[in-house]
């Protein structure tokens, strides 16, 4: 058993059916558990290892049973206030249980002061399944996703995406040459869906495979963390709730081409339209590709070789200013959903907070995270990645938050 209990009642507990291990409290450095969209569940364990005793026992491939959270419920006034300010605040037990992991990448070392340490990563059980070689035809995409999740071992799943009723025929059949998990990751990218695997309190695998427009489902927190109610978390920095320790934010859209600021929109006639978004104060400047302008410039070339030279020159250009002549600028007074906003937050631990989860902000944050004018900034924010860390200083979390458009590639949530 590896077990640590802090004065704030935060704890983590790790046992194994494969190895017999008892770790002294004074040897524990830290424990982390990381949950991220379209990534294996993973974590780390760090220990002081004088005599190299733990490196002999916590070997590669050892299976772990993990739980963490708080031993006592939070009865503070701040906790009661957050539920008043946010009626949909995440609610449930005080701990996460049933998490399964497999030891990977053990490492260690000794410092020049004589301190010896042992570290290891662990991945979720979904990592264990081997490659499959199959061809799928004659079933719908939704049936295929359900079948793959069942083969992984997911017993409680939420599947709801726009293409789930399409039947795979001879022309659209799917060939598998990877693990089920890798295949589902590929589907998530190609079919523009949200995919993640987690655990319920009994240790069973749960799964989410939905289109971004269905992320409002109140059953998602229950699937991902075992919450019994609520579907949002309210963040506050140095205010009445004060659950955020520190944060940084950025907007990655702009002239330099960072962020998701180029969209390809397919019209009713099947022809694509290329739109480039650039923020400018309270307005957004949209650059629409003018294909006729490009055709006219090509017609001015003397011969076929000159045309090819022009096309090659344009394709190799990475500076938007050099090809700006091919776009028509359009001013929009109302910002579209998703302009590359991201935020990294360090906050007090909450075992029920998992990815993906909708994040709300108090007025202690910049206005674009808590807008005064909903008509100007209609943006939902979601936790893309959650890292739980427990050490002797207590239980903290790091969140990677994105606006809905940046996170899911253009869906208006």
C-alpha positions, -999 to +999 in steps of 0.1 A: +000+000+000+011+035-008-010+059+013-008+095+023-032+116+044-028+153+049-040+177+075-066+191+051-080+155+049-068+151+013-054+116+006-044+091-020-042+053-017-026+028-041-027-009-037-017-038-061-027-074-065+005-081-083+031-069-059+034-068-021+045-033-012+043-011+019+056+024+015+065+045+046+048+079+048+081+097+050+092+082+017+063+096-003+071+127-025+041+131-047+012+115-067-004+129-098-033+117-119-038+132-154-070+132-174-069+147-209-092+145-240-081+119-265-052+107-243-047+077-221-054+082-184-020+085-168-002+095-136+031+095-117+044+083-084+075+097-068+092+082-038+124+085-017+141+052-023+170+048+001+185+014-004+166+010-038+139-011-022+110+003-041+126+000-075+128-038-069+091-041-061+072-016-082+082-033-115+072-026-150+036-039-157+025-041-121-013-034-119-025-007-095-058+002-078-060+039-071-082+062-051-078+099-041-097+128-028-108+139+007-117+119+038-142+145+050-168+167+031-161+204+028-185+222+053-170+256+049-190+288+041-171+291+008-183+257-003-219+267+005-215+300-013-203+285-045-234+263-047-255+294-042-237+313-070-237+283-093-268+261-088-253+236-113-220+232-094-206+197-096-217+176-066-211+141-053-187+122-031-155+135-017-132+109-034-125+092-067-122+054-064-119+025-088-091+039-110-070+012-126-034+016-138-004-003-150+032+007-141+052+020-170+086+038-175+101+033-140+131+056-133+152+069-105+185+084-095+207+097-067+217+133-061+251+147-051+237+150-016+229+113-013+191+115-019+179+085-039+145+086-056+122+063-075+096+075-101+072+057-123+044+065-147+012+045-148-013+043-177-050+033-176-062-003-184-073+008-218-036+009-227-033-029-223-053-041-253-032-053-283-035-046-320-064-060-341-066-067-378-102-065-390-125-052-417-158-036-408-187-035-433-225-038-431-229-021-397-235+016-388-207+038-375-225+040-341-227+002-338-190+000-347-180+025-319-202+006-294-186-027-304-150-014-301-158+001-267-173-031-254-142-050-266-120-026-246-142-033-216-163-002-213-196-012-196-213+022-193-210+044-224-226+075-240-225+075-278-243+102-297-227+117-329-240+131-361-228+103-384-237+073-361-265+060-384-244+059-416-240+023-428-205+011-437-208-004-472-182-018-497-171+017-506-169+030-470-157-001-452-131+004-424-099-015-420-083-018-386-046-023-381-042-008-346-056-012-311-093-005-305-083+026-286-061+040-314-089+033-339-114+052-318-089+081-315-087+081-353-125+081-356-127+110-331-104+131-353-120+121-386-156+123-375-151+155-353-162+139-321-153+141-284-138+108-271-126+099-236-124+068-214-126+069-176-136+048-146-167+045-123-164+040-085-165+002-089-135+002-112-154-004-145-144+015-177-168+042-189-166+059-222-178+091-240-180+094-278-202+123-288-204+152-312-194+185-295-230+198-297-240+170-272-215+180-245-244+197-226-255+163-215-258+162-177-248+125-176-212+133-187-198+142-152-213+110-138-195+090-165-162+107-162-158+111-124-188+095-107-205+129-098-241+125-088-252+160-097-242+193-114-223+197-147-202+229-142-175+243-120-172+279-109-137+294-107-129+325-086-096+343-081-090+362-048-128+368-045-154+355-021-148+318-031-111+321-039-105+285-052-080+296-078-044+300-066-030+314-099-038+316-136-025+327-170-045+333-201-038+338-238-055+345-271-038+326-299-058+339-328-043+368-349-024+379-379+004+355-373-018+325-380-017+310-345-048+292-332-079+281-350-084+312-370-088+297-405-120+278-414-130+260-446-168+263-450-185+241-476-214+258-493-247+242-505-231+237-540-203+217-525-176+244-531-154+253-502-150+289-489-118+298-470-123+323-441-095+337-420-104+353-386-084+382-371-094+399-338-093+437-336-107+452-305-144+445-302-147+435-338-134+405-359-120+410-393-127+381-416-106+375-447-126+356-474-106+340-502-114+355-536-109+327-561-116+350-591-088+373-581-064+343-581-077+331-615-072+366-630-037+367-618-029+333-633-044+344-666-018+372-667+010+347-667+028+343-701+028+305-702+021+273-684+055+273-667+050+308-653+016+297-639+032+268-621+059+290-607+033+314-593+013+285-577+044+271-562+054+305-548+020+309-532+019+274-517+053+279-501+044+312-485+040+312-447+035+349-442-002+359-446+008+394-456+023+382-488-010+365-499-033+390-484-041+404-518-061+372-526-086+378-497-115+402-493-116+418-457-150+418-440-157+435-406-179+416-381-191+435-350-201+403-332-173+379-324-179+343-336-176+315-311-141+306-304-112+330-309-083+310-296-088+318-259-069+295-235-063+295-197-040+276-174-052+274-138-037+262-106-065+257-080-076+237-049-082+200-055-116+186-065-118+149-072-150+152-092-135+176-117-126+157-149-123+164-186-144+175-205-162+197-181-178+231-186-160+259-167-176+291-154-158+322-142-167+349-116-161+387-123-126+383-109-114+372-143-110+392-176-143+402-192-140+377-221-141+349-197-171+364-179-187+387-204-209+416-195-225+415-229-235+380-239-244+392-275-208+402-281-191+372-265-210+340-266-184+316-256-184+283-236-152+271-219-142+235-212-114+218-192-094+199-219-069+186-194-070+181-156-040+171-135-046+161-099-015+164-076-013+153-040+018+158-019+026+169+017+014+204+009-021+191+002-042+185-029-040+209-059-051+208-095-038+222-128-064+228-155-059+235-192-090+254-204-100+263-239-130+280-255-153+256-273-143+265-308-106+262-302-111+229-283-134+212-308-125+228-341-154+250-349-186+237-331-208+263-317-216+251-282 
